[in-house]
């Protein structure tokens, strides 16, 4: 036993969640992450999703286990408070399109500033990895491409920071709209 533990051991069965299990309200706010591999980043995005009242998080083509202890720790339990599902990108796109949820991809190429994009209706904010961004399947499925202005010398933010900025812009628009 390592120092500082409470001496508690538990064995739990992880829930099998599917896209069909997600019940969305009218005008849902959904976060989609494609191939994000770091458990800490996924956990931090889940925390932001909970804080912003997002209705679901779709983890597409996952490179880490949704029940990774580091993800659960980084999420501070948000993995249990926000409906989240691991699925393929193709299934997620079909799910969003069937429900008329607008797909906004966060990307640098041919994009508009995020605050100029209407997020008051059903909205899915889609982000990829910091290293490679989104695959063409998401770029082509998008209804709009959005970006966060980068005024310094670097051209990207951590995915969890980007998620928080974009989620809270959606919250701002929905509260003022």
Wavefront OBJ file of the C-alpha trace (Angstrom):
o trace
v 0.000 0.000 0.000
v 1.380 3.415 -0.860
v 1.479 6.237 1.640
v -1.647 8.372 1.842
v -4.170 5.783 0.673
v -7.300 5.119 2.666
v -6.849 1.350 2.696
v -9.996 0.745 0.631
v -10.187 -1.679 -2.260
v -13.186 -2.049 -4.537
v -14.048 -4.180 -7.502
v -16.568 -2.622 -9.844
v -18.103 -3.490 -13.176
v -17.726 -0.726 -15.707
v -20.956 0.234 -17.449
v -21.375 -0.546 -21.141
v -22.586 2.735 -22.620
v -23.817 3.053 -26.187
v -24.844 6.043 -28.286
v -28.462 4.851 -28.237
v -28.416 5.139 -24.425
v -27.852 8.896 -24.518
v -31.024 10.930 -24.061
v -30.483 14.467 -25.307
v -32.647 17.517 -24.624
v -33.735 20.015 -27.221
v -30.714 22.144 -28.255
v -28.088 19.791 -26.784
v -24.474 20.751 -26.177
v -22.151 17.859 -26.972
v -18.373 17.567 -26.815
v -16.643 15.216 -29.247
v -13.019 14.193 -28.852
v -11.274 12.294 -31.621
v -8.345 10.025 -30.718
v -7.259 12.014 -27.663
v -4.885 9.695 -25.886
v -3.810 11.316 -22.609
v -6.080 10.312 -19.714
v -5.392 13.597 -17.925
v -6.591 15.608 -20.923
v -9.749 13.524 -21.258
v -10.446 13.904 -17.556
v -9.958 17.665 -17.702
v -12.326 17.931 -20.683
v -14.935 15.965 -18.725
v -14.555 18.408 -15.819
v -15.168 21.332 -18.165
v -18.104 19.524 -19.768
v -19.665 19.044 -16.335
v -18.997 22.658 -15.345
v -20.600 23.963 -18.554
v -23.594 21.645 -18.283
v -22.781 19.742 -21.479
v -25.282 17.019 -22.279
v -22.800 14.391 -23.469
v -19.184 13.674 -24.349
v -18.434 11.360 -27.263
v -14.960 9.889 -27.298
v -14.293 8.772 -30.852
v -11.716 6.217 -31.845
v -10.337 6.247 -28.277
v -6.681 5.647 -27.585
v -7.198 5.324 -23.837
v -9.666 3.462 -21.666
v -12.597 5.548 -20.470
v -12.165 3.920 -17.048
v -8.429 4.556 -16.754
v -7.708 5.505 -13.103
v -5.789 8.611 -14.216
v -8.769 9.745 -16.312
v -11.161 9.211 -13.410
v -8.824 11.113 -11.070
v -8.325 14.003 -13.525
v -12.077 14.217 -14.112
v -12.682 14.465 -10.351
v -15.600 12.123 -10.950
v -17.084 13.963 -13.953
v -16.821 10.674 -15.860
v -19.801 9.680 -13.684
v -21.757 12.957 -13.988
v -21.612 13.607 -17.749
v -22.986 10.947 -20.101
v -19.965 9.771 -22.074
v -19.619 7.092 -24.707
v -16.697 5.640 -26.616
v -17.577 5.066 -30.282
v -16.273 5.343 -33.814
v -16.169 8.673 -35.607
v -18.535 7.322 -38.266
v -21.104 6.319 -35.637
v -20.789 9.668 -33.850
v -21.272 11.631 -37.072
v -24.373 9.601 -37.941
v -25.723 10.079 -34.397
v -25.248 13.862 -34.567
v -26.618 14.240 -38.112
v -29.731 12.150 -37.314
v -30.505 14.576 -34.477
v -29.787 17.764 -36.482
v -26.938 18.702 -34.149
v -24.617 21.217 -35.779
v -21.023 19.952 -35.967
v -18.374 22.584 -35.235
v -14.790 21.433 -35.689
v -11.992 23.233 -33.881
v -9.205 23.625 -36.436
v -6.802 26.214 -37.746
v -7.461 25.716 -41.465
v -10.266 27.609 -43.230
v -11.995 28.490 -39.986
v -13.896 31.374 -38.400
v -13.400 32.831 -34.961
v -15.366 30.767 -32.442
v -17.284 33.721 -31.036
v -18.652 34.547 -34.498
v -20.328 31.131 -34.734
v -23.870 30.533 -33.480
v -23.861 27.906 -30.704
v -27.404 28.501 -29.424
v -28.968 25.516 -31.193
v -28.004 21.866 -30.948
v -24.215 21.991 -31.084
v -21.367 19.488 -31.115
v -17.914 20.918 -30.493
v -15.350 18.558 -32.031
v -11.654 18.525 -31.154
v -8.746 16.284 -32.033
v -5.261 15.743 -30.710
v -2.824 18.587 -30.245
v -0.262 16.834 -32.441
v -2.372 15.996 -35.485
v -5.715 17.752 -35.052
v -8.803 16.222 -36.633
v -8.930 13.653 -39.395
v -10.530 14.543 -42.734
v -13.709 12.596 -41.851
v -14.594 15.232 -39.228
v -13.508 18.192 -41.338
v -15.781 17.021 -44.152
v -18.723 16.280 -41.829
v -18.512 19.715 -40.204
v -21.163 22.373 -40.588
v -18.576 25.004 -39.621
v -14.876 25.189 -38.754
v -13.982 27.332 -35.757
v -10.761 28.500 -34.162
v -9.543 30.276 -31.071
v -7.391 33.292 -31.994
v -3.754 32.704 -31.115
v -2.072 36.054 -30.552
v 1.282 34.782 -29.315
v 3.945 32.761 -31.067
v 2.375 29.328 -30.532
v -0.437 27.992 -32.694
v -2.311 25.702 -30.318
v -3.627 25.200 -26.808
v -4.018 22.070 -24.735
v -7.208 20.275 -25.817
v -8.743 20.637 -22.357
v -8.139 24.399 -22.330
v -9.625 24.714 -25.818
v -12.652 22.672 -24.762
v -13.266 24.929 -21.770
v -13.065 28.098 -23.873
v -15.448 26.770 -26.521
v -17.896 25.253 -24.024
v -18.206 28.451 -22.052
v -18.732 30.463 -25.226
v -21.694 28.192 -25.920
v -22.922 28.806 -22.351
v -22.515 32.584 -22.789
v -24.449 32.577 -26.062
v -27.221 30.416 -24.646
v -27.623 32.620 -21.558
v -27.649 35.833 -23.608
v -29.732 34.444 -26.457
l 1 2 3 4 5 6 7 8 9 10 11 12 13 14 15 16 17 18 19 20 21 22 23 24 25 26 27 28 29 30 31 32 33 34 35 36 37 38 39 40 41 42 43 44 45 46 47 48 49 50 51 52 53 54 55 56 57 58 59 60 61 62 63 64 65 66 67 68 69 70 71 72 73 74 75 76 77 78 79 80 81 82 83 84 85 86 87 88 89 90 91 92 93 94 95 96 97 98 99 100 101 102 103 104 105 106 107 108 109 110 111 112 113 114 115 116 117 118 119 120 121 122 123 124 125 126 127 128 129 130 131 132 133 134 135 136 137 138 139 140 141 142 143 144 145 146 147 148 149 150 151 152 153 154 155 156 157 158 159 160 161 162 163 164 165 166 167 168 169 170 171 172 173 174 175 176 177
